[in-house]
Amino acid sequence: MPYFLPHAIPDPIPHDDPDLLVDLELNNIFYKGRKLSKKRRFEYLCRCGTVSATTQNYLKDKKNPLACRSCSSTESWKDPEYRSSRENHLKAMGLSESNRVRGREHFTRLWQDEEWRKKTLEKLHCEEIWKKQSDTVRKRLIEDESFRENLFARARRSQWGEHSEYETVDCKVVYLKSRGERRLASLLDKNSLDWDYEKKGFRLQETGELYYPDFYIHELDIWIEVKYLLRETDLRKFRILERESERTRLLAIGHKHINFLEKECELRELKQVILDLFETSQSLKTTTL
């Protein structure tokens, strides 16, 4: 199954990747002989067995750079100077009014985290209160039409994003999940190529997952996956699909490749451009990621 690799560097880079070289003496991180930017994330293995992700900016001026937070705190606390300064700081925080205000602001930021707020509410409220709250919302959904419309509109925006509804040439409305999918759909319609969005799901026998590629082009018998950021989980799905469905032809592209398709289709047919891109693409068997 040929596959076009839009991003050669995964995010984060796995710690067991042989192409990852961490040189802390020179404060440089290399991947495939290429120096990484200071904001690029990579994984590291602590001596306790914990795998963590970090960047060069975060490791700057750290006493224990390649240690997890727990081990780093333990080692730092063994230093008497650090321990005494930290204890004095904690005492000052309890006495200062400005620090108490800062603590309230910190709690406000935590409250904006949906997962943290949900867990806190589960501890604070009993089942009877939750039942009353759900009954109130259900009653408003039935009686208040404006509340119902606003709630459904917010749910659609949060699920599909701002660039969601797309009207095809056949006047059908398709819900797309990204701006890149919208650009590709518009390009296919302009060049009269029939396509379906998430037409079929592939059951990956190795993991039991159900994977739906984005676009299926009928005339070319090619699946196209739009990925602006390629992660290790995506590569794992592609490898499993390659082993289990050898006849499936999948082409994964990013925003640079969509720009390339838009420019090339002005000079020649988009169908031929996609075929040429598919034939010149790399195979996962020759990819070191």
FIVEXSE-704753 format. One record per residue (C-alpha): residue number from 1; chain; z negated, y negated, x negated. Coordinates in pm, whole numbers. Layout:
! FIVEXSE-704753
<r k="NUM" c="A" Z="Z" Y="Y" X="X"/>
...
This chain:
! FIVEXSE-704753
<r k="1" c="A" Z="0" Y="0" X="0"/>
<r k="2" c="A" Z="114" Y="-311" X="-187"/>
<r k="3" c="A" Z="-127" Y="-600" X="-169"/>
<r k="4" c="A" Z="-85" Y="-960" X="-280"/>
<r k="5" c="A" Z="-403" Y="-1086" X="-442"/>
<r k="6" c="A" Z="-465" Y="-1451" X="-345"/>
<r k="7" c="A" Z="-784" Y="-1489" X="-551"/>
<r k="8" c="A" Z="-831" Y="-1304" X="-880"/>
<r k="9" c="A" Z="-1203" Y="-1385" X="-901"/>
<r k="10" c="A" Z="-1437" Y="-1236" X="-636"/>
<r k="11" c="A" Z="-1734" Y="-1432" X="-504"/>
<r k="12" c="A" Z="-1985" Y="-1342" X="-635"/>
<r k="13" c="A" Z="-1862" Y="-1143" X="-936"/>
<r k="14" c="A" Z="-2034" Y="-798" X="-936"/>
<r k="15" c="A" Z="-2283" Y="-744" X="-1217"/>
<r k="16" c="A" Z="-2129" Y="-404" X="-1307"/>
<r k="17" c="A" Z="-1778" Y="-548" X="-1348"/>
<r k="18" c="A" Z="-1665" Y="-463" X="-1706"/>
<r k="19" c="A" Z="-1466" Y="-789" X="-1726"/>
<r k="20" c="A" Z="-1780" Y="-1002" X="-1678"/>
<r k="21" c="A" Z="-1929" Y="-1130" X="-2006"/>
<r k="22" c="A" Z="-2254" Y="-1331" X="-2001"/>
<r k="23" c="A" Z="-2323" Y="-1519" X="-2325"/>
<r k="24" c="A" Z="-2654" Y="-1702" X="-2282"/>
<r k="25" c="A" Z="-2677" Y="-1818" X="-2644"/>
<r k="26" c="A" Z="-2365" Y="-2032" X="-2601"/>
<r k="27" c="A" Z="-2442" Y="-2088" X="-2233"/>
<r k="28" c="A" Z="-2098" Y="-1960" X="-2131"/>
<r k="29" c="A" Z="-1986" Y="-1704" X="-1873"/>
<r k="30" c="A" Z="-1646" Y="-1536" X="-1916"/>
<r k="31" c="A" Z="-1444" Y="-1327" X="-1672"/>
<r k="32" c="A" Z="-1132" Y="-1150" X="-1797"/>
<r k="33" c="A" Z="-1144" Y="-1370" X="-2108"/>
<r k="34" c="A" Z="-1148" Y="-1685" X="-1895"/>
<r k="35" c="A" Z="-1436" Y="-1931" X="-1902"/>
<r k="36" c="A" Z="-1589" Y="-1975" X="-1558"/>
<r k="37" c="A" Z="-1687" Y="-2303" X="-1401"/>
<r k="38" c="A" Z="-2057" Y="-2383" X="-1386"/>
<r k="39" c="A" Z="-2059" Y="-2351" X="-1006"/>
<r k="40" c="A" Z="-1897" Y="-2005" X="-994"/>
<r k="41" c="A" Z="-2139" Y="-1742" X="-864"/>
<r k="42" c="A" Z="-2196" Y="-1411" X="-1044"/>
<r k="43" c="A" Z="-2448" Y="-1129" X="-1010"/>
<r k="44" c="A" Z="-2702" Y="-1018" X="-1269"/>
<r k="45" c="A" Z="-2935" Y="-719" X="-1291"/>
<r k="46" c="A" Z="-3306" Y="-788" X="-1348"/>
<r k="47" c="A" Z="-3517" Y="-545" X="-1548"/>
<r k="48" c="A" Z="-3699" Y="-450" X="-1227"/>
<r k="49" c="A" Z="-3369" Y="-328" X="-1078"/>
<r k="50" c="A" Z="-3310" Y="-626" X="-845"/>
<r k="51" c="A" Z="-2953" Y="-760" X="-820"/>
<r k="52" c="A" Z="-2935" Y="-1137" X="-769"/>
<r k="53" c="A" Z="-2654" Y="-1393" X="-756"/>
<r k="54" c="A" Z="-2667" Y="-1722" X="-946"/>
<r k="55" c="A" Z="-2458" Y="-1988" X="-1123"/>
<r k="56" c="A" Z="-2466" Y="-2146" X="-1468"/>
<r k="57" c="A" Z="-2605" Y="-2467" X="-1320"/>
<r k="58" c="A" Z="-2903" Y="-2277" X="-1180"/>
<r k="59" c="A" Z="-2968" Y="-2097" X="-1512"/>
<r k="60" c="A" Z="-2976" Y="-2425" X="-1702"/>
<r k="61" c="A" Z="-3313" Y="-2488" X="-1874"/>
<r k="62" c="A" Z="-3465" Y="-2166" X="-1733"/>
<r k="63" c="A" Z="-3729" Y="-1989" X="-1942"/>
<r k="64" c="A" Z="-3638" Y="-1649" X="-1796"/>
<r k="65" c="A" Z="-3269" Y="-1693" X="-1705"/>
<r k="66" c="A" Z="-3170" Y="-1335" X="-1611"/>
<r k="67" c="A" Z="-3487" Y="-1246" X="-1422"/>
<r k="68" c="A" Z="-3527" Y="-1236" X="-1044"/>
<r k="69" c="A" Z="-3752" Y="-1490" X="-876"/>
<r k="70" c="A" Z="-4044" Y="-1251" X="-854"/>
<r k="71" c="A" Z="-4033" Y="-1152" X="-1223"/>
<r k="72" c="A" Z="-3970" Y="-1512" X="-1331"/>
<r k="73" c="A" Z="-4272" Y="-1636" X="-1134"/>
<r k="74" c="A" Z="-4487" Y="-1358" X="-1278"/>
<r k="75" c="A" Z="-4390" Y="-1442" X="-1637"/>
<r k="76" c="A" Z="-4434" Y="-1815" X="-1583"/>
<r k="77" c="A" Z="-4778" Y="-1768" X="-1429"/>
<r k="78" c="A" Z="-4897" Y="-1591" X="-1748"/>
<r k="79" c="A" Z="-4858" Y="-1921" X="-1935"/>
<r k="80" c="A" Z="-5196" Y="-2106" X="-1917"/>
<r k="81" c="A" Z="-5037" Y="-2452" X="-1936"/>
<r k="82" c="A" Z="-4796" Y="-2377" X="-1652"/>
<r k="83" c="A" Z="-5072" Y="-2221" X="-1442"/>
<r k="84" c="A" Z="-5312" Y="-2514" X="-1483"/>
<r k="85" c="A" Z="-5042" Y="-2774" X="-1408"/>
<r k="86" c="A" Z="-4933" Y="-2578" X="-1103"/>
<r k="87" c="A" Z="-5288" Y="-2549" X="-971"/>
<r k="88" c="A" Z="-5341" Y="-2924" X="-1013"/>
<r k="89" c="A" Z="-5016" Y="-2991" X="-833"/>
<r k="90" c="A" Z="-5117" Y="-2771" X="-539"/>
<r k="91" c="A" Z="-5452" Y="-2949" X="-514"/>
<r k="92" c="A" Z="-5280" Y="-3288" X="-515"/>
<r k="93" c="A" Z="-5047" Y="-3178" X="-239"/>
<r k="94" c="A" Z="-5342" Y="-3103" X="-11"/>
<r k="95" c="A" Z="-5499" Y="-3445" X="-74"/>
<r k="96" c="A" Z="-5194" Y="-3672" X="-58"/>
<r k="97" c="A" Z="-5071" Y="-3806" X="277"/>
<r k="98" c="A" Z="-4714" Y="-3837" X="147"/>
<r k="99" c="A" Z="-4716" Y="-3469" X="51"/>
<r k="100" c="A" Z="-4837" Y="-3375" X="397"/>
<r k="101" c="A" Z="-4548" Y="-3574" X="545"/>
<r k="102" c="A" Z="-4315" Y="-3395" X="307"/>
<r k="103" c="A" Z="-4453" Y="-3064" X="432"/>
<r k="104" c="A" Z="-4376" Y="-3161" X="792"/>
<r k="105" c="A" Z="-4020" Y="-3253" X="690"/>
<r k="106" c="A" Z="-3987" Y="-2914" X="521"/>
<r k="107" c="A" Z="-4099" Y="-2743" X="842"/>
<r k="108" c="A" Z="-3843" Y="-2948" X="1037"/>
<r k="109" c="A" Z="-3565" Y="-2824" X="808"/>
<r k="110" c="A" Z="-3686" Y="-2467" X="852"/>
<r k="111" c="A" Z="-3683" Y="-2509" X="1228"/>
<r k="112" c="A" Z="-3312" Y="-2591" X="1215"/>
<r k="113" c="A" Z="-3247" Y="-2242" X="1073"/>
<r k="114" c="A" Z="-3156" Y="-2033" X="1377"/>
<r k="115" c="A" Z="-3274" Y="-1700" X="1233"/>
<r k="116" c="A" Z="-3609" Y="-1841" X="1117"/>
<r k="117" c="A" Z="-3662" Y="-2016" X="1451"/>
<r k="118" c="A" Z="-3586" Y="-1698" X="1644"/>
<r k="119" c="A" Z="-3836" Y="-1491" X="1445"/>
<r k="120" c="A" Z="-4103" Y="-1760" X="1486"/>
<r k="121" c="A" Z="-4051" Y="-1781" X="1861"/>
<r k="122" c="A" Z="-4074" Y="-1405" X="1892"/>
<r k="123" c="A" Z="-4418" Y="-1422" X="1732"/>
<r k="124" c="A" Z="-4535" Y="-1717" X="1942"/>
<r k="125" c="A" Z="-4407" Y="-1617" X="2286"/>
<r k="126" c="A" Z="-4487" Y="-1307" X="2481"/>
<r k="127" c="A" Z="-4237" Y="-1109" X="2688"/>
<r k="128" c="A" Z="-4340" Y="-1274" X="3018"/>
<r k="129" c="A" Z="-4259" Y="-1625" X="2889"/>
<r k="130" c="A" Z="-3923" Y="-1507" X="2756"/>
<r k="131" c="A" Z="-3847" Y="-1352" X="3096"/>
<r k="132" c="A" Z="-3928" Y="-1679" X="3273"/>
<r k="133" c="A" Z="-3704" Y="-1872" X="3032"/>
<r k="134" c="A" Z="-3412" Y="-1633" X="3085"/>
<r k="135" c="A" Z="-3457" Y="-1652" X="3463"/>
<r k="136" c="A" Z="-3445" Y="-2033" X="3445"/>
<r k="137" c="A" Z="-3122" Y="-2030" X="3244"/>
<r k="138" c="A" Z="-2971" Y="-1771" X="3477"/>
<r k="139" c="A" Z="-3060" Y="-1986" X="3780"/>
<r k="140" c="A" Z="-2898" Y="-2296" X="3624"/>
<r k="141" c="A" Z="-2585" Y="-2095" X="3540"/>
<r k="142" c="A" Z="-2549" Y="-2000" X="3905"/>
<r k="143" c="A" Z="-2632" Y="-2336" X="4064"/>
<r k="144" c="A" Z="-2524" Y="-2603" X="3811"/>
<r k="145" c="A" Z="-2146" Y="-2600" X="3753"/>
<r k="146" c="A" Z="-2144" Y="-2868" X="3478"/>
<r k="147" c="A" Z="-2416" Y="-2681" X="3284"/>
<r k="148" c="A" Z="-2214" Y="-2360" X="3310"/>
<r k="149" c="A" Z="-1892" Y="-2523" X="3187"/>
<r k="150" c="A" Z="-2066" Y="-2693" X="2891"/>
<r k="151" c="A" Z="-2241" Y="-2371" X="2792"/>
<r k="152" c="A" Z="-1920" Y="-2168" X="2797"/>
<r k="153" c="A" Z="-1735" Y="-2440" X="2604"/>
<r k="154" c="A" Z="-2002" Y="-2442" X="2331"/>
<r k="155" c="A" Z="-1989" Y="-2062" X="2313"/>
<r k="156" c="A" Z="-1612" Y="-2065" X="2267"/>
<r k="157" c="A" Z="-1631" Y="-2330" X="1994"/>
<r k="158" c="A" Z="-1902" Y="-2148" X="1804"/>
<r k="159" c="A" Z="-1719" Y="-1815" X="1828"/>
<r k="160" c="A" Z="-1363" Y="-1919" X="1749"/>
<r k="161" c="A" Z="-1396" Y="-2255" X="1572"/>
<r k="162" c="A" Z="-1226" Y="-2585" X="1649"/>
<r k="163" c="A" Z="-871" Y="-2457" X="1592"/>
<r k="164" c="A" Z="-899" Y="-2167" X="1834"/>
<r k="165" c="A" Z="-653" Y="-2182" X="2124"/>
<r k="166" c="A" Z="-288" Y="-2135" X="2028"/>
<r k="167" c="A" Z="-3" Y="-2121" X="2277"/>
<r k="168" c="A" Z="281" Y="-1889" X="2175"/>
<r k="169" c="A" Z="650" Y="-1919" X="2258"/>
<r k="170" c="A" Z="593" Y="-1691" X="2559"/>
<r k="171" c="A" Z="330" Y="-1937" X="2690"/>
<r k="172" c="A" Z="47" Y="-1696" X="2610"/>
<r k="173" c="A" Z="-285" Y="-1830" X="2480"/>
<r k="174" c="A" Z="-418" Y="-1655" X="2167"/>
<r k="175" c="A" Z="-757" Y="-1732" X="2013"/>
<r k="176" c="A" Z="-718" Y="-1769" X="1637"/>
<r k="177" c="A" Z="-1013" Y="-1784" X="1398"/>
<r k="178" c="A" Z="-896" Y="-2023" X="1126"/>
<r k="179" c="A" Z="-656" Y="-2304" X="1048"/>
<r k="180" c="A" Z="-459" Y="-2075" X="818"/>
<r k="181" c="A" Z="-394" Y="-1827" X="1099"/>
<r k="182" c="A" Z="-274" Y="-2117" X="1315"/>
<r k="183" c="A" Z="-32" Y="-2233" X="1043"/>
<r k="184" c="A" Z="109" Y="-1884" X="997"/>
<r k="185" c="A" Z="147" Y="-1830" X="1373"/>
<r k="186" c="A" Z="335" Y="-2159" X="1408"/>
<r k="187" c="A" Z="561" Y="-2066" X="1114"/>
<r k="188" c="A" Z="644" Y="-1727" X="1264"/>
<r k="189" c="A" Z="727" Y="-1881" X="1603"/>
<r k="190" c="A" Z="954" Y="-2145" X="1448"/>
<r k="191" c="A" Z="1152" Y="-1870" X="1275"/>
<r k="192" c="A" Z="1171" Y="-1647" X="1588"/>
<r k="193" c="A" Z="969" Y="-1356" X="1446"/>
<r k="194" c="A" Z="781" Y="-1154" X="1709"/>
<r k="195" c="A" Z="416" Y="-1096" X="1621"/>
<r k="196" c="A" Z="92" Y="-970" X="1770"/>
<r k="197" c="A" Z="-257" Y="-1084" X="1680"/>
<r k="198" c="A" Z="-502" Y="-804" X="1596"/>
<r k="199" c="A" Z="-274" Y="-555" X="1768"/>
<r k="200" c="A" Z="-441" Y="-239" X="1637"/>
<r k="201" c="A" Z="-769" Y="-141" X="1478"/>
<r k="202" c="A" Z="-789" Y="106" X="1189"/>
<r k="203" c="A" Z="-1094" Y="330" X="1185"/>
<r k="204" c="A" Z="-1204" Y="366" X="821"/>
<r k="205" c="A" Z="-1329" Y="723" X="798"/>
<r k="206" c="A" Z="-1518" Y="663" X="474"/>
<r k="207" c="A" Z="-1749" Y="393" X="616"/>
<r k="208" c="A" Z="-1695" Y="426" X="992"/>
<r k="209" c="A" Z="-1589" Y="60" X="1022"/>
<r k="210" c="A" Z="-1316" Y="-64" X="1255"/>
<r k="211" c="A" Z="-1078" Y="-300" X="1073"/>
<r k="212" c="A" Z="-830" Y="-524" X="1258"/>
<r k="213" c="A" Z="-559" Y="-690" X="1040"/>
<r k="214" c="A" Z="-464" Y="-1037" X="1165"/>
<r k="215" c="A" Z="-87" Y="-1031" X="1232"/>
<r k="216" c="A" Z="163" Y="-753" X="1294"/>
<r k="217" c="A" Z="533" Y="-845" X="1257"/>
<r k="218" c="A" Z="742" Y="-603" X="1463"/>
<r k="219" c="A" Z="1078" Y="-654" X="1294"/>
<r k="220" c="A" Z="940" Y="-600" X="942"/>
<r k="221" c="A" Z="669" Y="-343" X="1028"/>
<r k="222" c="A" Z="425" Y="-537" X="808"/>
<r k="223" c="A" Z="63" Y="-637" X="867"/>
<r k="224" c="A" Z="-45" Y="-976" X="731"/>
<r k="225" c="A" Z="-408" Y="-1066" X="659"/>
<r k="226" c="A" Z="-492" Y="-1436" X="607"/>
<r k="227" c="A" Z="-779" Y="-1470" X="360"/>
<r k="228" c="A" Z="-867" Y="-1806" X="207"/>
<r k="229" c="A" Z="-1164" Y="-1655" X="23"/>
<r k="230" c="A" Z="-1144" Y="-1296" X="-98"/>
<r k="231" c="A" Z="-1476" Y="-1111" X="-118"/>
<r k="232" c="A" Z="-1566" Y="-772" X="-257"/>
<r k="233" c="A" Z="-1620" Y="-637" X="98"/>
<r k="234" c="A" Z="-1258" Y="-727" X="184"/>
<r k="235" c="A" Z="-1128" Y="-550" X="-126"/>
<r k="236" c="A" Z="-1331" Y="-243" X="-34"/>
<r k="237" c="A" Z="-1170" Y="-230" X="312"/>
<r k="238" c="A" Z="-822" Y="-265" X="161"/>
<r k="239" c="A" Z="-883" Y="15" X="-88"/>
<r k="240" c="A" Z="-1011" Y="252" X="182"/>
<r k="241" c="A" Z="-715" Y="169" X="408"/>
<r k="242" c="A" Z="-477" Y="233" X="117"/>
<r k="243" c="A" Z="-624" Y="580" X="60"/>
<r k="244" c="A" Z="-640" Y="680" X="426"/>
<r k="245" c="A" Z="-317" Y="520" X="557"/>
<r k="246" c="A" Z="-55" Y="529" X="285"/>
<r k="247" c="A" Z="230" Y="434" X="522"/>
<r k="248" c="A" Z="55" Y="116" X="640"/>
<r k="249" c="A" Z="207" Y="-191" X="473"/>
<r k="250" c="A" Z="-44" Y="-474" X="438"/>
<r k="251" c="A" Z="11" Y="-817" X="283"/>
<r k="252" c="A" Z="-291" Y="-1043" X="226"/>
<r k="253" c="A" Z="-219" Y="-1411" X="161"/>
<r k="254" c="A" Z="-408" Y="-1737" X="107"/>
<r k="255" c="A" Z="-332" Y="-2104" X="170"/>
<r k="256" c="A" Z="-114" Y="-2134" X="-144"/>
<r k="257" c="A" Z="109" Y="-1855" X="-18"/>
<r k="258" c="A" Z="138" Y="-2015" X="326"/>
<r k="259" c="A" Z="253" Y="-2336" X="152"/>
<r k="260" c="A" Z="505" Y="-2125" X="-41"/>
<r k="261" c="A" Z="636" Y="-1968" X="281"/>
<r k="262" c="A" Z="673" Y="-2308" X="448"/>
<r k="263" c="A" Z="879" Y="-2444" X="158"/>
<r k="264" c="A" Z="1096" Y="-2136" X="108"/>
<r k="265" c="A" Z="1183" Y="-2093" X="477"/>
<r k="266" c="A" Z="1365" Y="-2427" X="461"/>
<r k="267" c="A" Z="1611" Y="-2274" X="213"/>
<r k="268" c="A" Z="1640" Y="-1915" X="341"/>
<r k="269" c="A" Z="1521" Y="-1690" X="619"/>
<r k="270" c="A" Z="1147" Y="-1639" X="651"/>
<r k="271" c="A" Z="1202" Y="-1267" X="703"/>
<r k="272" c="A" Z="1360" Y="-1231" X="361"/>
<r k="273" c="A" Z="1092" Y="-1447" X="199"/>
<r k="274" c="A" Z="815" Y="-1222" X="336"/>
<r k="275" c="A" Z="998" Y="-908" X="221"/>
<r k="276" c="A" Z="1045" Y="-1048" X="-130"/>
<r k="277" c="A" Z="679" Y="-1147" X="-143"/>
<r k="278" c="A" Z="578" Y="-800" X="-29"/>
<r k="279" c="A" Z="798" Y="-622" X="-285"/>
<r k="280" c="A" Z="675" Y="-835" X="-577"/>
<r k="281" c="A" Z="309" Y="-803" X="-479"/>
<r k="282" c="A" Z="53" Y="-615" X="-683"/>
<r k="283" c="A" Z="-89" Y="-275" X="-596"/>
<r k="284" c="A" Z="-461" Y="-218" X="-565"/>
<r k="285" c="A" Z="-427" Y="73" X="-806"/>
<r k="286" c="A" Z="-340" Y="-167" X="-1086"/>
<r k="287" c="A" Z="-603" Y="-426" X="-990"/>
<r k="288" c="A" Z="-927" Y="-434" X="-1191"/>
<r k="289" c="A" Z="-1129" Y="-598" X="-916"/>
